[in-house]
Amino acid sequence: MRRTSSPSYHPICGERPGNGAKETVIAYEEAARRLAARQPETIVIISPHSISYADYLHVSPGREASGTFGMFGAPQEGARVQYDIPLVRAICQLAERKNIPAGTLGEKNPALDHGTLIPLFFIQKYNLNFKVVRVSISGLSDETHLLFGRCLAAAAAQLNRRVAVVASGDLSHKLKADGPYGFAAEGPEFDKIITESLASGDFYRLLSLDKSFCDKAGECGLRSFQIMAGALDGLSVHPDFLSYQDNFGVGYAVCCFAVDGPSPKDAGGDDPYVSLARLSLETYVRTKRPAKLPDQLPDEMKNRKAGVFVSLKKSGTLRGCIGTISPATTSIGEEIMQNAVWSGTQDTRFPPVRPEELEDLTYSVDVLFPPARIGGLQDLDPLRYGVIVSKAGRRGLLLPRLEGVDTAEQQVQIAMRKAGIGALEGCRLERFEVVRHP
């Protein structure tokens, strides 16, 4: 990466360092120092100001790009970066396999945007030798942004790449009546939720915010943070919240996340959700006693509640699948442990799992988002949504992304058969999204 600048301009303070953004500047400098100490080979920068589409996550193509702060009156300040082409390719390939609409098509303006340039301004002073992957946000669902973040992490692991992730973006733009966008009551509330979530590492709270609430708050960084959350999903993360300021009517926050050790997949082990399901079923089958919830789990598994389905396969064939649509326990971790045992012992389609079968089982864990009622089949997509069909006290559920289920009609018919519902007329239809592990 090459710097194209002179020391006269500061992207936050403008021409007058020491103004009301001093705490944010100090925090940025500290975050850059910590990033530099990790000596990343590649920095993935997620920017809400890059090329953005309603139905497509854009990854910048090509070998290199440059940009300046010309739109802010400082064309002499900027940066030129080399893109990590193999990592871009790996990310896009993994996203395609997960049916996530993402790629390098449709770049109308290759210049680096200010959401990318601002973090580079602080990082580039360390003269590191790194490449960049620039990712934008989209109008797709919260869960899709999270899943795409997991593709970033998986691609880095696949290439054995040492990667840092920078999630760029402001918080609310509506914090003060004399600010650039005026005041909305949702603004301070939004910033309180986000800063608390970042400071505690409770990333799943970032996925449960109402869209109209976020729109009224005038935010731009939430989906950047969701992609980052996906990249950190399943890792032991230590947050350090450095600063928050709202001096100009816009929320600026800086938070660092240190990660202990390699990803579970890098080490050849299971995703922590899958590991917990395996521990629970194997302990019960071998001892006839429930396992104890481990102390060392990601915070969202200990502190968040959600419905969970655990699926078992043997030689690629289903061996059991049971779950809960809404939470029945006090945490995702407990929900996984309960439903793993039920999947292996209570699914009436199969005999209980025997000890000698345990080594041959593979596991997947689906964490459900709350269902929402829909008007008809036109609102379904079996690759993205699961479906719940209810009628006269009967209810059937089918998860998304199941092999051989290619249309909404197939999906609904299977859910109806599971519930013993004979006709679609008079049925209540709901859809839901899931985060699937692994």
Kinemage of the C-alpha trace (Angstrom):
@kinemage 1
@onewidth
@group {chain A} dominant
@subgroup {mainchain}
@vectorlist {calphas} color= white
{ca met a 1} P 0.000 0.000 0.000
{ca arg a 2} L 1.337 3.430 -0.917
{ca arg a 3} L 0.412 6.673 0.781
{ca thr a 4} L -0.354 9.626 -1.480
{ca ser a 5} L -0.475 12.450 0.999
{ca ser a 6} L 1.151 15.315 2.818
{ca pro a 7} L 0.795 15.888 6.569
{ca ser a 8} L -1.403 18.977 6.331
{ca tyr a 9} L -4.858 17.385 6.445
{ca his a 10} L -6.612 15.231 8.998
{ca pro a 11} L -9.738 13.309 7.814
{ca ile a 12} L -11.582 13.718 11.113
{ca cys a 13} L -10.194 16.959 12.455
{ca gly a 14} L -9.939 18.618 9.057
{ca glu a 15} L -7.364 21.405 9.014
{ca arg a 16} L -7.563 21.952 12.776
{ca pro a 17} L -6.365 18.963 14.835
{ca gly a 18} L -7.447 19.263 18.405
{ca asn a 19} L -11.071 20.130 17.769
{ca gly a 20} L -14.042 18.240 19.223
{ca ala a 21} L -13.029 14.894 17.703
{ca lys a 22} L -9.837 14.537 19.738
{ca glu a 23} L -10.966 11.427 21.631
{ca thr a 24} L -11.962 9.695 18.383
{ca val a 25} L -8.600 10.538 16.801
{ca ile a 26} L -6.701 9.156 19.792
{ca ala a 27} L -8.811 5.985 19.688
{ca tyr a 28} L -8.248 5.564 15.933
{ca glu a 29} L -4.499 5.907 16.467
{ca glu a 30} L -4.549 3.272 19.205
{ca ala a 31} L -6.629 0.893 17.092
{ca ala a 32} L -4.192 1.329 14.186
{ca arg a 33} L -1.242 0.649 16.488
{ca arg a 34} L -2.807 -2.591 17.709
{ca leu a 35} L -3.626 -3.664 14.151
{ca ala a 36} L -0.057 -2.968 13.034
{ca ala a 37} L 1.296 -5.052 15.907
{ca arg a 38} L -0.544 -8.061 14.463
{ca gln a 39} L 1.305 -7.657 11.135
{ca pro a 40} L -1.630 -8.641 8.908
{ca glu a 41} L -0.936 -9.861 5.391
{ca thr a 42} L -4.330 -8.563 4.246
{ca ile a 43} L -6.772 -6.026 5.647
{ca val a 44} L -10.438 -6.525 4.798
{ca ile a 45} L -12.138 -3.130 4.909
{ca ile a 46} L -15.943 -3.153 5.009
{ca ser a 47} L -17.279 0.220 3.948
{ca pro a 48} L -20.880 1.433 3.642
{ca his a 49} L -19.644 4.067 1.172
{ca ser a 50} L -18.257 1.701 -1.448
{ca ile a 51} L -20.368 0.409 -4.370
{ca ser a 52} L -23.676 -0.689 -2.826
{ca tyr a 53} L -26.629 -2.634 -4.237
{ca ala a 54} L -29.983 -3.643 -2.790
{ca asp a 55} L -29.582 -7.332 -3.656
{ca tyr a 56} L -25.842 -7.901 -4.064
{ca leu a 57} L -22.753 -7.688 -1.839
{ca his a 58} L -19.986 -6.044 -3.834
{ca val a 59} L -16.292 -6.934 -3.530
{ca ser a 60} L -13.916 -4.585 -5.333
{ca pro a 61} L -12.245 -6.189 -8.372
{ca gly a 62} L -8.902 -5.609 -10.043
{ca arg a 63} L -5.282 -5.410 -8.952
{ca glu a 64} L -5.192 -2.005 -7.305
{ca ala a 65} L -7.122 1.158 -6.548
{ca ser a 66} L -6.514 4.649 -5.226
{ca gly a 67} L -8.487 7.526 -3.806
{ca thr a 68} L -8.127 10.943 -2.200
{ca phe a 69} L -9.975 13.246 0.170
{ca gly a 70} L -10.656 15.600 -2.728
{ca met a 71} L -14.390 15.798 -1.959
{ca phe a 72} L -13.381 17.181 1.467
{ca gly a 73} L -11.013 19.762 -0.007
{ca ala a 74} L -7.770 17.779 0.373
{ca pro a 75} L -6.920 16.136 -2.959
{ca gln a 76} L -3.289 15.849 -1.852
{ca glu a 77} L -4.277 13.302 0.816
{ca gly a 78} L -5.132 9.706 -0.022
{ca ala a 79} L -3.876 6.173 -0.552
{ca arg a 80} L -3.182 3.558 -3.207
{ca val a 81} L -3.659 -0.126 -2.377
{ca gln a 82} L -2.969 -3.490 -3.951
{ca tyr a 83} L -5.911 -5.895 -3.812
{ca asp a 84} L -5.538 -9.497 -2.606
{ca ile a 85} L -6.824 -11.186 -5.754
{ca pro a 86} L -6.657 -14.824 -4.499
{ca leu a 87} L -8.546 -13.913 -1.319
{ca val a 88} L -11.191 -11.997 -3.291
{ca arg a 89} L -11.657 -15.046 -5.516
{ca ala a 90} L -11.919 -17.423 -2.538
{ca ile a 91} L -14.473 -15.196 -0.779
{ca cys a 92} L -16.674 -14.996 -3.860
{ca gln a 93} L -16.486 -18.748 -4.470
{ca leu a 94} L -17.487 -19.541 -0.890
{ca ala a 95} L -20.342 -17.035 -1.044
{ca glu a 96} L -21.618 -18.685 -4.229
{ca arg a 97} L -21.612 -22.091 -2.538
{ca lys a 98} L -23.677 -20.614 0.296
{ca asn a 99} L -26.119 -19.052 -2.217
{ca ile a 100} L -25.141 -15.562 -1.104
{ca pro a 101} L -25.438 -13.022 -3.957
{ca ala a 102} L -21.952 -11.521 -3.853
{ca gly a 103} L -19.088 -10.851 -6.245
{ca thr a 104} L -17.039 -8.330 -8.183
{ca leu a 105} L -19.576 -7.285 -10.830
{ca gly a 106} L -20.953 -3.798 -11.329
{ca glu a 107} L -18.208 -1.515 -10.044
{ca lys a 108} L -19.107 1.895 -11.447
{ca asn a 109} L -16.356 3.850 -9.691
{ca pro a 110} L -13.137 2.062 -8.667
{ca ala a 111} L -11.831 4.971 -6.553
{ca leu a 112} L -11.384 4.296 -2.849
{ca asp a 113} L -14.210 5.852 -0.816
{ca his a 114} L -13.795 7.829 2.391
{ca gly a 115} L -15.079 4.921 4.509
{ca thr a 116} L -12.000 3.050 3.287
{ca leu a 117} L -9.573 5.957 3.247
{ca ile a 118} L -10.160 7.089 6.830
{ca pro a 119} L -8.946 3.869 8.508
{ca leu a 120} L -6.091 3.679 5.974
{ca phe a 121} L -5.044 7.199 6.979
{ca phe a 122} L -4.221 5.914 10.468
{ca ile a 123} L -2.854 2.515 9.427
{ca gln a 124} L -0.543 3.655 6.658
{ca lys a 125} L 1.824 5.544 8.989
{ca tyr a 126} L 3.203 2.159 10.121
{ca asn a 127} L 4.508 1.364 6.611
{ca leu a 128} L 3.149 -2.170 6.716
{ca asn a 129} L 3.363 -4.469 3.718
{ca phe a 130} L -0.234 -5.594 3.250
{ca lys a 131} L -2.894 -6.001 0.624
{ca val a 132} L -6.552 -5.031 0.837
{ca val a 133} L -9.960 -6.532 0.197
{ca arg a 134} L -12.682 -3.883 -0.020
{ca val a 135} L -16.230 -5.026 0.684
{ca ser a 136} L -19.455 -3.046 0.613
{ca ile a 137} L -22.808 -3.535 2.325
{ca ser a 138} L -26.166 -4.210 0.675
{ca gly a 139} L -29.919 -4.163 1.153
{ca leu a 140} L -29.923 -7.896 1.867
{ca ser a 141} L -30.954 -9.316 5.240
{ca asp a 142} L -29.022 -9.042 8.497
{ca glu a 143} L -28.420 -12.794 8.422
{ca thr a 144} L -26.986 -12.615 4.894
{ca his a 145} L -24.429 -10.032 6.010
{ca leu a 146} L -23.495 -12.256 8.959
{ca leu a 147} L -23.136 -15.312 6.709
{ca phe a 148} L -21.018 -13.337 4.264
{ca gly a 149} L -18.723 -12.403 7.139
{ca arg a 150} L -18.300 -16.093 7.854
{ca cys a 151} L -17.267 -16.550 4.211
{ca leu a 152} L -14.533 -13.922 4.746
{ca ala a 153} L -13.163 -15.867 7.702
{ca ala a 154} L -13.427 -19.225 5.942
{ca ala a 155} L -11.635 -17.882 2.857
{ca ala a 156} L -8.814 -16.493 4.989
{ca ala a 157} L -8.474 -19.861 6.721
{ca gln a 158} L -8.557 -21.682 3.384
{ca leu a 159} L -5.601 -19.617 2.116
{ca asn a 160} L -3.874 -19.593 5.515
{ca arg a 161} L -3.943 -15.802 5.304
{ca arg a 162} L -3.288 -13.584 8.346
{ca val a 163} L -6.153 -11.108 8.073
{ca ala a 164} L -7.388 -8.061 9.979
{ca val a 165} L -10.963 -6.863 9.545
{ca val a 166} L -11.922 -3.182 9.686
{ca ala a 167} L -15.673 -2.496 9.891
{ca ser a 168} L -16.054 1.146 8.869
{ca gly a 169} L -19.173 3.261 9.312
{ca asp a 170} L -20.816 5.899 11.482
{ca leu a 171} L -23.505 5.313 14.062
{ca ser a 172} L -26.556 7.606 14.147
{ca his a 173} L -26.545 10.862 12.157
{ca lys a 174} L -29.480 12.284 14.118
{ca leu a 175} L -28.149 13.049 17.563
{ca lys a 176} L -28.489 16.831 17.779
{ca ala a 177} L -30.951 19.418 16.524
{ca asp a 178} L -28.091 21.545 15.164
{ca gly a 179} L -26.354 18.538 13.601
{ca pro a 180} L -26.220 17.890 9.838
{ca tyr a 181} L -29.390 15.752 9.860
{ca gly a 182} L -31.254 17.134 12.869
{ca phe a 183} L -32.446 15.136 15.867
{ca ala a 184} L -34.498 11.944 16.188
{ca ala a 185} L -35.204 10.166 19.476
{ca glu a 186} L -34.135 6.905 17.849
{ca gly a 187} L -30.616 8.283 17.295
{ca pro a 188} L -29.277 8.222 20.877
{ca glu a 189} L -31.145 4.973 21.561
{ca phe a 190} L -29.548 3.330 18.522
{ca asp a 191} L -26.070 4.461 19.544
{ca lys a 192} L -26.581 3.167 23.094
{ca ile a 193} L -27.577 -0.272 21.785
{ca ile a 194} L -24.671 -0.497 19.349
{ca thr a 195} L -21.994 0.725 21.729
{ca glu a 196} L -23.178 -1.665 24.436
{ca ser a 197} L -23.197 -4.536 21.941
{ca leu a 198} L -19.693 -3.784 20.708
{ca ala a 199} L -18.299 -3.241 24.197
{ca ser a 200} L -19.672 -6.572 25.432
{ca gly a 201} L -19.034 -8.566 22.256
{ca asp a 202} L -22.761 -9.378 22.077
{ca phe a 203} L -22.810 -9.402 18.283
{ca tyr a 204} L -26.161 -11.143 17.969
{ca arg a 205} L -27.846 -8.061 19.364
{ca leu a 206} L -26.795 -6.393 16.110
{ca leu a 207} L -29.087 -8.774 14.232
{ca ser a 208} L -32.330 -8.101 16.076
{ca leu a 209} L -32.923 -4.407 15.426
{ca asp a 210} L -36.079 -3.289 13.652
{ca lys a 211} L -35.336 -1.836 10.220
{ca ser a 212} L -37.671 1.132 10.618
{ca phe a 213} L -35.990 1.980 13.929
{ca cys a 214} L -32.554 1.912 12.249
{ca asp a 215} L -33.792 4.056 9.363
{ca lys a 216} L -35.180 6.660 11.756
{ca ala a 217} L -31.830 6.688 13.580
{ca gly a 218} L -30.074 7.551 10.322
{ca glu a 219} L -27.278 5.022 10.747
{ca cys a 220} L -24.833 3.806 8.100
{ca gly a 221} L -22.493 1.343 9.848
{ca leu a 222} L -24.737 -1.426 11.170
{ca arg a 223} L -24.345 -3.822 8.240
{ca ser a 224} L -20.565 -3.318 8.285
{ca phe a 225} L -20.628 -4.446 11.906
{ca gln a 226} L -22.818 -7.436 11.019
{ca ile a 227} L -20.292 -8.628 8.415
{ca met a 228} L -17.534 -8.212 10.999
{ca ala a 229} L -19.602 -10.206 13.499
{ca gly a 230} L -19.808 -13.038 10.986
{ca ala a 231} L -16.048 -12.955 10.455
{ca leu a 232} L -15.555 -13.298 14.227
{ca asp a 233} L -18.338 -15.844 14.719
{ca gly a 234} L -17.278 -18.808 16.845
{ca leu a 235} L -13.978 -17.259 17.974
{ca ser a 236} L -12.924 -16.280 21.462
{ca val a 237} L -13.144 -12.487 21.148
{ca his a 238} L -11.947 -9.883 23.650
{ca pro a 239} L -13.549 -6.473 22.999
{ca asp a 240} L -11.923 -3.231 24.120
{ca phe a 241} L -14.204 -0.244 23.612
{ca leu a 242} L -11.958 2.783 23.122
{ca ser a 243} L -14.202 5.785 22.544
{ca tyr a 244} L -17.586 7.246 21.660
{ca gln a 245} L -18.306 10.845 20.655
{ca asp a 246} L -21.354 12.678 19.354
{ca asn a 247} L -19.938 16.204 19.166
{ca phe a 248} L -21.172 16.968 15.653
{ca gly a 249} L -24.558 15.291 15.866
{ca val a 250} L -23.099 12.066 14.425
{ca gly a 251} L -22.046 9.062 16.510
{ca tyr a 252} L -18.405 7.990 16.208
{ca ala a 253} L -17.249 4.857 18.019
{ca val a 254} L -13.967 2.941 17.995
{ca cys a 255} L -13.692 -0.596 19.354
{ca cys a 256} L -10.955 -3.226 19.026
{ca phe a 257} L -11.512 -6.978 19.052
{ca ala a 258} L -8.581 -9.239 19.871
{ca val a 259} L -8.893 -12.922 18.987
{ca asp a 260} L -7.220 -15.749 20.896
{ca gly a 261} L -5.579 -18.344 18.692
{ca pro a 262} L -6.739 -19.723 15.356
{ca ser a 263} L -10.258 -20.379 14.209
{ca pro a 264} L -11.597 -23.791 15.282
{ca lys a 265} L -11.624 -24.820 11.620
{ca asp a 266} L -7.984 -23.731 11.234
{ca ala a 267} L -7.082 -26.066 14.076
{ca gly a 268} L -8.959 -28.946 12.485
{ca gly a 269} L -11.728 -28.876 15.049
{ca asp a 270} L -15.450 -28.184 14.995
{ca asp a 271} L -17.377 -24.970 15.032
{ca pro a 272} L -18.211 -24.346 18.751
{ca tyr a 273} L -21.950 -24.807 18.098
{ca val a 274} L -21.264 -28.172 16.465
{ca ser a 275} L -18.765 -29.126 19.173
{ca leu a 276} L -21.376 -28.493 21.856
{ca ala a 277} L -23.992 -30.586 20.043
{ca arg a 278} L -21.493 -33.428 19.681
{ca leu a 279} L -20.460 -33.212 23.336
{ca ser a 280} L -24.083 -33.289 24.477
{ca leu a 281} L -25.204 -36.292 22.438
{ca glu a 282} L -22.026 -38.333 22.943
{ca thr a 283} L -22.112 -37.769 26.702
{ca tyr a 284} L -25.751 -38.807 26.939
{ca val a 285} L -25.456 -41.872 24.700
{ca arg a 286} L -22.388 -43.159 26.540
{ca thr a 287} L -23.367 -42.320 30.137
{ca lys a 288} L -27.186 -41.842 30.047
{ca arg a 289} L -26.555 -38.554 31.842
{ca pro a 290} L -26.726 -35.023 30.427
{ca ala a 291} L -23.468 -33.163 29.884
{ca lys a 292} L -22.711 -29.965 31.770
{ca leu a 293} L -22.669 -26.685 29.894
{ca pro a 294} L -18.974 -25.763 29.377
{ca asp a 295} L -17.672 -22.519 30.842
{ca gln a 296} L -15.693 -21.567 27.731
{ca leu a 297} L -18.292 -20.636 25.125
{ca pro a 298} L -18.774 -17.568 22.913
{ca asp a 299} L -20.829 -14.941 24.727
{ca glu a 300} L -23.804 -15.233 22.364
{ca met a 301} L -24.128 -18.928 23.223
{ca lys a 302} L -24.312 -18.099 26.934
{ca asn a 303} L -26.278 -14.859 26.912
{ca arg a 304} L -28.729 -15.052 24.000
{ca lys a 305} L -31.895 -17.145 23.641
{ca ala a 306} L -33.165 -18.527 20.343
{ca gly a 307} L -34.856 -21.516 18.789
{ca val a 308} L -32.367 -24.149 17.615
{ca phe a 309} L -32.506 -27.220 15.364
{ca val a 310} L -29.843 -29.924 15.541
{ca ser a 311} L -29.492 -32.240 12.538
{ca leu a 312} L -27.526 -35.498 12.456
{ca lys a 313} L -26.292 -37.297 9.360
{ca lys a 314} L -24.612 -40.654 8.894
{ca ser a 315} L -22.835 -41.347 5.601
{ca gly a 316} L -24.589 -38.307 4.149
{ca thr a 317} L -28.071 -39.568 5.117
{ca leu a 318} L -30.298 -37.948 7.725
{ca arg a 319} L -30.072 -39.723 11.101
{ca gly a 320} L -32.128 -37.346 13.239
{ca cys a 321} L -33.399 -33.778 13.368
{ca ile a 322} L -35.327 -32.109 16.192
{ca gly a 323} L -35.482 -28.517 17.313
{ca thr a 324} L -37.419 -25.678 18.853
{ca ile a 325} L -39.065 -22.849 16.927
{ca ser a 326} L -38.802 -20.494 19.907
{ca pro a 327} L -36.429 -20.857 22.864
{ca ala a 328} L -37.341 -23.341 25.569
{ca thr a 329} L -34.243 -22.799 27.725
{ca thr a 330} L -32.239 -19.848 29.037
{ca ser a 331} L -29.508 -19.738 26.361
{ca ile a 332} L -28.528 -20.927 22.889
{ca gly a 333} L -25.956 -23.220 24.493
{ca glu a 334} L -28.562 -24.996 26.600
{ca glu a 335} L -30.922 -25.139 23.627
{ca ile a 336} L -28.241 -26.894 21.558
{ca met a 337} L -27.494 -29.412 24.306
{ca gln a 338} L -31.167 -30.278 24.814
{ca asn a 339} L -31.982 -30.595 21.114
{ca ala a 340} L -28.862 -32.592 20.281
{ca val a 341} L -29.978 -35.272 22.736
{ca trp a 342} L -33.515 -35.193 21.399
{ca ser a 343} L -32.299 -35.483 17.796
{ca gly a 344} L -30.296 -38.563 18.644
{ca thr a 345} L -32.844 -40.259 20.885
{ca gln a 346} L -36.366 -38.882 20.318
{ca asp a 347} L -36.791 -38.546 16.545
{ca thr a 348} L -39.483 -41.181 15.938
{ca arg a 349} L -38.369 -41.683 12.331
{ca phe a 350} L -35.180 -43.350 13.540
{ca pro a 351} L -34.046 -45.694 16.318
{ca pro a 352} L -31.971 -44.062 19.086
{ca val a 353} L -28.318 -43.508 18.227
{ca arg a 354} L -26.077 -46.331 19.495
{ca pro a 355} L -22.597 -45.740 20.988
{ca glu a 356} L -20.893 -47.476 18.063
{ca glu a 357} L -22.485 -44.965 15.640
{ca leu a 358} L -21.157 -41.835 17.304
{ca glu a 359} L -17.893 -41.689 15.365
{ca asp a 360} L -19.803 -41.776 12.065
{ca leu a 361} L -22.136 -38.855 12.756
{ca thr a 362} L -21.862 -35.342 11.362
{ca tyr a 363} L -23.758 -32.458 12.935
{ca ser a 364} L -25.282 -29.168 11.866
{ca val a 365} L -26.873 -26.582 14.125
{ca asp a 366} L -29.415 -24.006 12.898
{ca val a 367} L -30.018 -20.970 15.111
{ca leu a 368} L -33.400 -19.463 14.210
{ca phe a 369} L -34.428 -15.848 13.910
{ca pro a 370} L -38.006 -15.077 15.033
{ca pro a 371} L -40.572 -16.046 12.358
{ca ala a 372} L -42.640 -13.456 10.497
{ca arg a 373} L -46.063 -13.989 8.938
{ca ile a 374} L -46.232 -13.803 5.126
{ca gly a 375} L -48.989 -13.503 2.556
{ca gly a 376} L -48.222 -16.444 0.309
{ca leu a 377} L -45.712 -18.542 -1.611
{ca gln a 378} L -44.415 -15.482 -3.442
{ca asp a 379} L -42.778 -14.354 -0.192
{ca leu a 380} L -40.716 -17.554 0.176
{ca asp a 381} L -37.283 -18.552 -1.073
{ca pro a 382} L -36.221 -22.067 0.018
{ca leu a 383} L -32.551 -21.112 -0.232
{ca arg a 384} L -32.971 -18.217 2.179
{ca tyr a 385} L -36.051 -18.836 4.336
{ca gly a 386} L -37.461 -21.707 6.314
{ca val a 387} L -41.246 -22.024 6.474
{ca ile a 388} L -43.824 -22.764 9.163
{ca val a 389} L -47.305 -23.883 8.087
{ca ser a 390} L -50.051 -23.813 10.722
{ca lys a 391} L -53.713 -24.832 10.628
{ca ala a 392} L -56.258 -25.988 13.219
{ca gly a 393} L -53.685 -26.564 15.933
{ca arg a 394} L -51.236 -28.385 13.634
{ca arg a 395} L -47.887 -26.932 12.704
{ca gly a 396} L -45.169 -28.110 10.330
{ca leu a 397} L -41.698 -26.595 9.872
{ca leu a 398} L -39.051 -26.994 7.196
{ca leu a 399} L -35.562 -25.515 7.367
{ca pro a 400} L -34.033 -23.606 4.425
{ca arg a 401} L -31.264 -24.829 2.106
{ca leu a 402} L -32.272 -28.488 2.114
{ca glu a 403} L -31.056 -30.759 -0.649
{ca gly a 404} L -33.785 -31.528 -3.180
{ca val a 405} L -36.063 -28.684 -2.054
{ca asp a 406} L -35.848 -26.184 -4.886
{ca thr a 407} L -39.196 -24.345 -4.901
{ca ala a 408} L -41.511 -22.689 -2.416
{ca glu a 409} L -44.251 -25.116 -3.451
{ca gln a 410} L -42.101 -28.120 -2.537
{ca gln a 411} L -41.112 -26.518 0.721
{ca val a 412} L -44.680 -25.815 1.810
{ca gln a 413} L -45.967 -29.233 0.716
{ca ile a 414} L -43.319 -31.024 2.789
{ca ala a 415} L -44.076 -28.863 5.833
{ca met a 416} L -47.782 -29.623 5.413
{ca arg a 417} L -47.147 -33.370 5.228
{ca lys a 418} L -45.056 -33.220 8.389
{ca ala a 419} L -47.953 -31.557 10.198
{ca gly a 420} L -50.676 -33.734 8.688
{ca ile a 421} L -52.288 -30.737 6.976
{ca gly a 422} L -54.231 -31.727 3.872
{ca ala a 423} L -54.968 -28.436 2.106
{ca leu a 424} L -53.200 -25.090 1.923
{ca glu a 425} L -56.439 -23.098 2.088
{ca gly a 426} L -56.850 -21.477 5.487
{ca cys a 427} L -53.216 -22.080 6.502
{ca arg a 428} L -51.062 -19.516 8.262
{ca leu a 429} L -47.654 -19.165 6.611
{ca glu a 430} L -44.581 -17.841 8.370
{ca arg a 431} L -40.995 -17.595 7.222
{ca phe a 432} L -37.778 -17.413 9.195
{ca glu a 433} L -34.043 -17.145 8.605
{ca val a 434} L -31.314 -19.174 10.229
{ca val a 435} L -27.590 -19.051 10.894
{ca arg a 436} L -26.284 -22.533 10.087
{ca his a 437} L -23.253 -24.082 11.784
{ca pro a 438} L -20.960 -25.261 10.313
